[in-house]
Structures are given as structure tokens and as C-alpha cells.
Amino acid sequence: MSSPSRQHPRRKRRVYHPPPQFWDKLTKLWLTKSALRENNRRILSLSSSRTFFTKSYTFAPDFLRSCPATCLQEIRRLSRCGGPDLSDLRHHPLPPDFIQYSVVPTSSDLRRPNTISTQTSIGNTTVYDPHFENHLLQNGIYMPLFRYPDGSRPPKAKNLAQIRRRMQAPRPSSALPESTTLDQEYEDFLELNHDAADKQAVITEVLAVLEGKHRARSQVAGGHPFRNMAPLTDGTLASAKPDLYHGARPNQLAPAIQEQLHNQIRPSNQSNRPVAPNIFIEAKGHHGTRRAATRQACYDGALGARAMHSLRLFGGVGDSGYDDKAYTIMLTYRAGTLRIYTTHPTRSRSPDRPTDYVMTQIGHYSLISSPESYREGRDAYRNSRDLAKEYRDEIIRQANKRCAGLYDKLTSRGRR
């Protein structure tokens, strides 16, 4: 029997690192771990393609001791005048064969292989840092309160007022017979929130309470990468990996729709996972950051909005599918605070892409302030989930109807 004090070493998580083209297209760089990692990668890449020289070097004191008197006089004279004028070398590019070698590399350096890969499938986690946000912005995926260069904002979704009303609507289960029942539920939630220090505990404990015991005819999944979905940008981002998401059962959609839109609406090729997701939940532990959760939700929401947009476009829509309404909802939870967002597609201003995705914050709840604030946040969570399902079901129903109409037209033509 092993000693109770003996612990197995935890497996180190590998961090996704974007390929070089991701960094080359950024308009701004921040001093982050990922930027330093890319800098090191490029230095290693340069050094691995060059030959190191084992030339010996002479330190300045040794050189000066061996100099003749005339040489020392020339050095002193030049020093008194400030040294040589190097102003012409300012901003001059390094020669292509330049190698920095102030120290002869050790044998271990020479033996060390360049193990840093530029593939986009490294590891399971993505660094949601400012560079990630900058990349989204450059590709028309906008965080809340974004402004165009001319100072204007993207158009808001036309149904924001309707979504807010539904979020704030009382639920039948909220009419508790005794106030102590809500107080006890609130106290239990406070304890859960306090004890859920890491992200996984928040997902399994806290979010489970907010989800409740619903029996909606939808599927819930999470914690796996959306590898089947086509890239939103240029393919340099890691696959999205929401903590939780809700979608439709695969048999809700006509097979022809699933076949044609498979990389727009199917996060995974596994048949038991949801399709056409349009509500996403991102959670953080006590040490997680709100900004990272918002960036993740922005990425998730754009994928969900694209899925709803693709379904609305299936079979032909007269207005090209841009009705300026939001059918995708994202929620983030961190340290007792629930934030709710929407994302909707809009026609892009850029000639390089047809569609932009606009994220808007529509709710902010502190679930640990009081029993009443807890109930408001809990109900807003469940109302958002139910509303997203209503949107999703109606969009699927309309797409199935158009698909059946197309099939009828094809069969009728074949009979002629």
C-alpha cells in the first residue's frame, strides 16, 4: 500500500501555439508569454538553419595589454572624441547571414533538436490573450463595444429588447411557497461557489445548479474541441472548446441539410453529440480572468451565429439571411458573476469577407449578493437557454421545410 503522502506527478498540459502566419498578420504585439514563445521559436528556427562557429574570442583587457603603444594612443584619441560615428547604422537591417554568437554554444545546445512545431493542432488549450482578440477583430469578429476606425459602431441586433424581456421574465419554478426555501438554496450556492476554486469544479458543481433539472429536448455537451467545424478565419486558431453548449439532436435536421452544412453546424463527427449549437457557457475558477472568458465566448458565439446563419440561408432566403437579429447566446461565469451576451451576423464592410459577427453584452448578474440577485441570475440563465432553444428549433423547422420543398420540386421534375 502506498503512503498517503505520496503523490503522482500531474501531467503537464501542452499549450497551443499559433503558427507564424498568425503573428505576421497582427497589427499590434503585446508582451505576453505567447509572444515570447514565438520570439524564441523564430530564434531557434534561425539558429538551427545556420552553422555555429567555434571561434575563440579575446576579451578587451587581454587585447589592450597586447596592443603596441601607437595603437593604444590611437584608441585613447578616438575615445576622447566619443568613439566612431555610428549614426549611419541606425535602423539598418541586419545582413541575411548575421548570427549572434557572443558565447560559443555548448555541446548540449548543438545536440538539442528544434522540437517546436508550427502545426495548428498542438495541445488542448488555447492562449486567449490580446493577440487572439486582435486576430478576431482583424477577421470581422467583434467584441462588445467595438468601434470602427471612423468611430461608428456595428449595428445592434434588432431583437435585443425581446431577448432582455425573456431573460428577466419570472419562471414558474421561481414562485417559491416560503422565503426560507430560496434563502437555503442561496446559502447552498454560496458554499458551492466558495469551494469551486478551479474551473472543473465550477463546471461540475456551480453550472449544474444553474442548469437545473430541465428536461428540454435538446442535447448538452462540452469540453471537446470543435474540430469538425470549418475555420472562422485563416485556420491559424485552435478549435473552439466550450465548457458547455446546447444544440439540437442530429435527427432534428434533414439528412440533406446535415450533409451540405456539416462543417458549419456539426462541431463533432460523433453521432451522439449536438448539432447546430447556439448557446455556449464558459466558466472560470477563482484565478481565471474575465477577459479570457469573454474572448472565448466571442469565439464560440461567432461559430454559433455562423451555424444559425447557414441554416437560415439553406434553400435560399430572399434577404440573403441578414435580418440583423441575434439567435445565439453566450454566458460566462466567474467568481459569482454571470454575464450574458449575444452574437449576430451582419454584412461586412470589408470586401475581403461577406460576413462580420457582432458580440453584445445584454445582462450582468451577481449571484452571490443576495437571495433575490441569485434568483434573478439563475432565472436569466435558464430563460436564455430556453429562448436559444426556441430560436434554434424554429430555424431548423424552416430549413427542413425548405429542404422538403426542394425535394418535392426535384421529384416532380423527374416525373415529367
N, C-alpha and C positions, 0 to 999 in steps of 0.2 A: 504494500500500500504506500502510495506516495505521500510525502509530507504535505500538510495543508499549506505550508508557506511557499511550496514550490509552484511556480507559475510558468506556463508555457509562453514563449515569446509571441507577441501579436504579429500577425502578418502585415507587413508594411504595404499600404495602398499606393499603387502607382498613379501618378498624376498625368492626365492628358496634357500633351504639349502641342500646340498648333504648328503646322508646317511653315516653312519660310514664306510662302506667298501670303499667308495671313498677316505676317508682320510687315511685309513690303508694302501692303496696301493701306496700312493705318495712317491716319493724318496726324496722330499725336502719340507719344510714348510716355508712359509713367514708370517711375522707379518701383517695379514690383518684382516678386520672385520669378514670375514667368518671363518678364523682360530680361532679367539677369540670366535666367536659364537659356534663353535664346541667344544672348550675347556669348555665353560660354560655348554654346553649340557651334556658333559660327567661328569662334576662335579655334576650337578643336578641329572643325572641318578644314579650316585654312592650314593649320599646322600639320594635319595628317596627310595633306597633299604636297607638302614640302619636305625637303631633306634637311635634317638638323646637322649643323657643323659642330665638330668638337674642337674648334679653335680655342687656344688658350688666350687669356686676357691679362693685360698688365694694369695694375692699379695705378692711379695717378701719382701717389707718393713715390712708388718704385720708378715710375717713368721720369719724374723730375730729378731723382737722385742720379739717374744715368745720363741726364742731358748735359751737353757741353755748355760752357759759360756763355757763349754767344747765343745759344738757343734760349737759355734762361733769361738773358737780357731782353730778347725779343718777346718772350711770354710776359715778362713784367711790364714792358712798354704797352703791349696790347691790352693787358688787364687794366692799367691805369686809365686807358681811353674807353673803358667799358666793354671790351671784348669785340668780336666781329659783329657787323651789322647783319642780323638775320631777318629783317623785316620783309625781305622779298620771299621768304619761305612761308609766310603766314598763309594759312588756308590752302597751301599747295598739296595736291593729292599725293599719297604715298605711291612709290613705284610699284608695279604689279608684282615684282619678285621680292618685296620688302618682307623681312622676317624679324620679329623682335626676339633677340636671344641675348639678354644680358647675363644669363646664367646658363651654363651647359646643362642640358636635360639629363636627368638621372636615367639609369638603365630601366627602372620601373616605368618611367614616363614613355620610354621608347617601346616597351613591351605592351603598354596599355592600349587596347583596341578602342576605336571610336564606336561606342555602344549606343549612342544617341540616335534614334531613328527619326525620320521625318514623316512617317506614316501617320494617318489621321485616326488610327484605331488603337493608340496606346492607352492602356489603363481604363479605369471605370469612372473616373471623376473628371470634371472639367473645372478649370480655374475661372470662376465668374468674376473677373477683375475688370478694371476700367477699359482694358483693351478689348475685352469681349463686348462690352457695351458700345464702344466706338465702332466695332465691326458691324454690330446690328444696325446702328444709326446709318452707317455708310450704305447699307443694303436696304434701307427703307423700312426698318423695324424700329418703331419709336417708343421710347419710354414715356411715362407721364410727364406732362408739362413741357414737352419738346416744342421748340420754335424753329421755323425755317430761317435761313440766313437773312431774309428780309424782315424778320420779327413777327411774322404771322404764325398762327398755329394750324395744325391739320384740322379738318372738320371733325366735330364731335359726332358720335353716334346719335341718330335721331330718337332712339328708344331708351335713352339713359333714364329719363323720368319714369318710364314704365318699370324698368329694372329696379330702380330705387324704391318705388312703391311696393313692389313684390318683396324685396328684401326686408322692408320694415313691417310688413303685414304680420299680425299675430297668427300663430299657429294653433290649431285645436288643442294640441297637447300642452300648450302653454297655460291654459286655464286651470291652474292647479287648485285643488279644493282648500288647501291650507298653505299659508305662507311659510310655515316651517319646512314643508317639503322642498320648496325652492331654496330655502336657506341651507338645508342639509346637502342638496345637490351642489350648491355653490361652494360650501366648505370642502366637500369631497374633491371638487375640481381644483380648488386652491392647493390642496395637498398633492394632487397628481401633477399639477403644473410645477410645483416647487421641486418635486422629486425627479421630474423628467429633465435631467441635466443634458443628455445628449440627444441627437436628432432621432435616433431609432426609438428611444423611449417616448419622444413626442409623437411619433407616428403611431406606435402601437398602443399607447395609453391615452394621450390627450385627444388626438384626432378621432380615436374610436368613440369617445364620449360625444364629440361634436357630430359625428356621423349618425349616432343613434341607432335604433333598431328598425331602420326603414326596410321595406320590402319592395322597393321600386324595381320594375322590370328592366333594369339596366345592369351593366357589369362594372365592377370596380377592379382596378389593378394598379400597379405602381412598382417602382424600384427596379425597372428593367429599361435598357436603352431603346429608343425608337429607331432601331436600325433599318427597318423596312421603309421608312418614310424618306422621300426624296429630299436632298438638302435644300434648306431655305435660301442659302446664299451661294457661296462658291465651293462648298464642300470642305472647307478648312475647319469647320466647327465639329466638335464631338457631337454624337447623337444626344438629343434631349433625353432626360431620365427623371421624369416627375416622381415625386414621392407617392402621390395618389392621383388617379384620374378616373373619370366616369365616361363610359361610352355605350354604344348600342351593342346588342347581341349580333353576331355576324348574320344570323338567319333573318334579321330585320331587313337587310338590304338584298335587293335582287342580285343574283349571281353576276349578271352582265355589268352591273354598276361596280361591284367589287373587283371584277376583272379589269375594267377600264381605269378605275381610280385607285388601284391597290396601293400605289406608293404615295397617294395623297391622303388616304383615310385609314390605312392599316398600319398601326405602329409596329406590329409584330406579325410574323408568319404563323405563329401558334394559333390554332383554331379556337382555343378556349379563351382568348383574350379579346377585350372590347375593340370595336372599330368606331370610326368617326368620333373620337373624343372631343368634347367641347367644354369640359370643366376640369381644372387642374388645381392641385393643392401642393404647395411647397412648405416644408417645415424646417425650423432651425432650433438647435439646442440653445442653452444659455450663452454659449460662446460664439454662436453663429451671428452673422451680420444681416441686418435688414436689407441693405443694398444688394447683397448677393442673392437673397431670396427674391427680390424684385426683378433682378436680371433673369434669374431662372424662370420666373413666372412670365416675363416678357417673351422669352424664347418659346416656352410652352404655348402661350396664348397665340402666337403667330402661327404655330403649327395647327392648332385647333381651328383658328379662323380660316386658314387655308383649306382645311378639310371641309368646313361648312360651305365655304365659297365654291369649292369644286363640286359639291353635291348640288348646290343651287344652280350651277352652270350646266349640269348634266342634262342633256336633251334639248338645250337651247333655251335661253332666257332673254326676253326682249331688251331688257335694260342692261345687258352684259353682266348681270349679277351684282352690280354696285347699287345697293339700296341704302347705303350708309347706316346700316343697323348692326348692332353687336349681338352675336349669337354664341359667343364664347366668354366664359367667366373663369377667372383665376383667383385663388385665395392663398395668402401667405400667413403663417402663424409663427410667432416668435415671442417668447417671454410674456405670454399672456395677452398679446396684441394680435388681433385678426384684421387683416387688410383685404379688401375685395376690389378686384379690377375687372375691366372688360377689354377685349381687343376686337376691332372691326377692320375689315379691308376697305381700302379706298383707292381710287385710281391714282397712280403715281404721277408726280410732276416730272420725274426723270425719264428721259427717252430710253434708258438702259433696262427698264423693267416695267411691267404693266401694273403691278400692284404694290402698295405700301400697306403696312399694318400699324394701327394706332392703338396704343395702350392708354387706358384712362382709369384713374382711381375713383371708385364710387362709394366706398364705405371704409370706416375705420372704427374698430370696437376694442375697448379694453375689457376683457372678460374677467379680470381679477379686481376690478374697482369696487363692485357691489353686486349683490344678487340680481338686481334689475339689469345692470350692464351685462352681466353674464348671460341672462336670458335673451337680451337683445342680440348679442353676438352669436349665441347658439342658434337662435331662430333665423338670423340673417344667413348663417352658414347653410342651414337646411333649406331655406327658401331659395337660395342661389342654386343649390344642387337641383331642386325640383324644377325651377324655371329653365335651367340649362337643358334638362331632360325634355321639357315641353318643346323648346326650340328645336332640339335635335330630332325628336320624333316627327314633328311637322315637316321639317326639311327632308327627312328620309321618306315620309309618306308622299310628298310631292315628287321627289326624284323617282320613286318606284312607279308612281302614276305615269310620269313621262316616259319611263322605260317601257311600261306595258303598252303605251300608245305607239311608241316606235316599233315595238314587236308586231302590233296589230297591223301597222302600215306595211311592214315588210312582208308579212304573210298574205295580206290582201293583194299585194302586187304580184306575189308568186303564183297566185291562183288565176291571174288573168292570162 
